[in-house]
Amino acid sequence: MTLDQFRPQVQGIVQPVVNLTRRLGVTPNGLTIASFFVSILAGIAFYAGGVVLGVVMVALNAVFDALDGALARDMGIASLRGDFLDHVIDRYADIFIITGIFAGGAASWPIGVFALTGVLMSSYLGTQAQAVGVGRYYGGILGRADRLVLIMIAGVLTVLIPGEIYGLNYLGWLLVIFGILGHYTAFQRFAHVWRQIEKE
């Protein structure tokens, strides 16, 4: 993942927000659940043609998703249950957002399914690595943080520069990219885990 490389640099920005949420009595699981609901709203907004609202909800999903783990670690209550909940919610969020985009007409259903399977398979292989004893692996060209930022950029461009290129707007072409790079990332993760298994 490209954006995760900058996580140490943004820690100074995130920490004050973590401190604020802690003072407000917000819990990590509360943030995770909030990210779930805003992802539903994002999907509905994209489906209904409300790209601006969809982008705002995706941004909130990204913020809540970044904060829940940071808050849990700051409070010293990070747990397997919280981690499990976070991953389940993230996958549902991916489904709601991407389905909303292509069901709303940004791309055809085959393109949408191509994008969705690429996203889900890359995420699945990242955690399946742990199931076979290699440990979680989130390497590869396209991660979740990257996808969320790209959706926001494509959404803004779709609003500011409306129009289509070969029948697709920016969000539609983004789904094509998600399909290609998602499956490529899945292959990268598979190859890495396969090599690690062979070493054992």
C-alpha positions in Angstrom: 0.0 0.0 0.0 1.3 3.4 -0.9 -0.4 5.7 1.6 0.3 3.5 4.6 4.0 4.3 4.2 3.2 7.8 5.5 1.4 6.7 8.6 4.3 7.7 11.0 4.3 11.2 9.4 0.6 11.8 10.0 0.6 10.5 13.6 1.2 14.0 14.8 -2.0 15.1 13.0 -4.1 12.2 14.2 -3.1 12.3 17.9 -4.9 15.6 18.7 -8.1 14.2 17.2 -7.6 11.0 19.2 -7.2 13.1 22.3 -10.4 15.0 21.5 -12.5 11.9 20.8 -11.2 10.4 24.1 -12.3 13.4 26.1 -15.7 13.3 24.4 -16.1 9.7 25.6 -16.2 8.1 22.2 -15.2 4.5 22.1 -13.2 2.7 19.4 -16.1 0.4 18.6 -18.3 3.4 18.4 -16.1 4.9 15.7 -16.1 1.5 13.9 -19.9 1.4 13.9 -20.0 5.0 12.8 -17.8 4.2 9.9 -20.3 1.4 8.9 -23.3 3.8 8.9 -21.5 6.5 6.9 -20.5 3.9 4.3 -24.1 2.9 3.9 -25.0 6.6 3.4 -22.1 6.9 0.9 -23.5 4.0 -1.1 -27.0 5.4 -1.1 -25.7 8.8 -2.1 -23.7 7.5 -5.0 -26.7 5.4 -6.1 -29.0 8.4 -6.0 -26.6 10.6 -7.9 -25.5 12.6 -4.9 -21.8 12.5 -5.6 -20.9 15.4 -3.3 -22.6 13.7 -0.4 -21.1 10.4 -1.3 -17.6 11.9 -1.3 -18.2 13.5 2.1 -19.4 10.2 3.6 -16.4 8.4 2.1 -14.2 11.0 3.8 -15.9 10.4 7.1 -15.5 6.7 6.6 -11.8 7.1 6.1 -11.5 9.4 9.2 -13.5 7.0 11.5 -11.6 4.0 10.1 -8.2 5.7 10.9 -9.3 6.8 14.3 -10.8 3.6 15.8 -7.6 1.6 15.9 -5.5 4.7 17.0 -8.0 5.4 19.8 -8.0 1.8 21.0 -4.2 1.7 21.1 -4.1 5.1 22.9 -6.6 3.8 25.5 -4.7 0.5 25.9 -7.8 -1.5 25.0 -6.9 -2.9 21.6 -8.3 -6.3 21.3 -8.9 -9.2 18.9 -12.6 -8.6 19.1 -12.2 -4.9 18.1 -9.8 -5.9 15.3 -12.3 -8.5 14.0 -15.1 -6.0 14.1 -13.1 -3.5 12.2 -12.2 -5.9 9.4 -15.8 -7.0 9.0 -17.1 -3.5 8.9 -14.4 -2.5 6.4 -15.4 -5.2 3.9 -19.1 -4.2 4.2 -18.1 -0.6 3.7 -16.2 -1.5 0.5 -19.3 -3.4 -0.7 -21.7 -0.5 0.0 -19.5 2.2 -1.5 -18.5 0.4 -4.7 -21.9 -1.1 -5.3 -23.5 2.3 -4.9 -21.1 3.8 -7.5 -21.8 1.3 -10.2 -25.5 0.7 -9.4 -25.9 4.4 -9.6 -24.9 4.3 -13.3 -21.2 5.2 -13.2 -20.3 1.9 -14.7 -21.9 -1.3 -16.0 -22.6 -4.2 -13.6 -19.8 -6.3 -15.1 -17.3 -3.5 -14.4 -18.7 -3.1 -11.0 -18.4 -6.8 -10.2 -14.9 -6.8 -11.6 -14.0 -3.9 -9.3 -15.7 -5.4 -6.2 -14.1 -8.8 -6.6 -10.7 -7.2 -7.0 -11.1 -5.2 -3.9 -12.5 -8.1 -1.8 -9.9 -10.6 -3.0 -7.0 -8.3 -2.2 -8.4 -7.6 1.2 -9.1 -11.3 1.8 -5.5 -12.4 0.9 -4.1 -9.7 3.3 -5.8 -11.4 6.2 -5.7 -15.0 4.9 -1.9 -14.8 5.2 -2.4 -14.7 9.0 -4.6 -17.8 8.9 -1.9 -19.9 7.3 0.7 -18.7 9.8 2.6 -16.1 7.7 1.1 -13.1 9.4 -0.9 -10.3 8.0 0.4 -8.9 4.8 -1.0 -5.7 3.3 1.7 -5.1 0.7 0.9 -4.5 -3.0 0.1 -1.6 -5.2 -3.4 -0.8 -4.0 -4.6 -0.7 -0.4 -7.8 0.5 1.3 -6.5 3.9 2.2 -5.5 4.4 -1.4 -8.9 3.4 -2.7 -10.8 5.8 -0.4 -8.6 8.7 -1.4 -9.0 7.8 -5.1 -12.8 7.7 -4.7 -12.8 11.1 -3.2 -10.6 12.5 -6.0 -12.7 10.9 -8.7 -15.9 12.1 -7.1 -14.6 15.7 -7.0 -13.5 15.5 -10.6 -16.9 14.1 -11.6 -18.6 17.1 -10.1 -16.1 19.7 -11.3 -15.5 18.3 -14.8 -18.7 16.5 -15.7 -18.6 14.4 -18.8 -17.6 11.0 -20.1 -14.6 9.4 -21.7 -15.5 6.4 -23.9 -18.8 6.1 -22.0 -17.5 6.4 -18.4 -17.1 9.3 -16.0 -14.2 9.5 -13.6 -15.9 7.2 -11.0 -16.6 4.7 -13.7 -13.0 4.6 -14.9 -11.9 4.4 -11.3 -13.8 1.1 -10.9 -12.0 -0.3 -14.0 -8.7 0.7 -12.2 -9.9 -1.0 -9.0 -10.7 -4.2 -10.9 -7.3 -4.3 -12.6 -5.1 -3.1 -9.6 -7.3 -5.0 -7.1 -6.7 -8.3 -8.7 -3.1 -7.5 -9.4 -2.6 -6.6 -5.7 -4.3 -9.9 -4.8 -1.8 -11.7 -7.0 1.1 -9.8 -5.4 -0.1 -10.8 -1.9 -0.7 -14.4 -3.0 2.8 -14.7 -4.4 4.3 -13.2 -1.3 2.5 -15.6 1.0 3.2 -18.5 -1.2 6.9 -17.8 -1.1 6.8 -17.4 2.7 5.0 -20.8 3.1 7.7 -22.5 1.0 10.3 -21.2 3.4 8.7 -23.0 6.4 
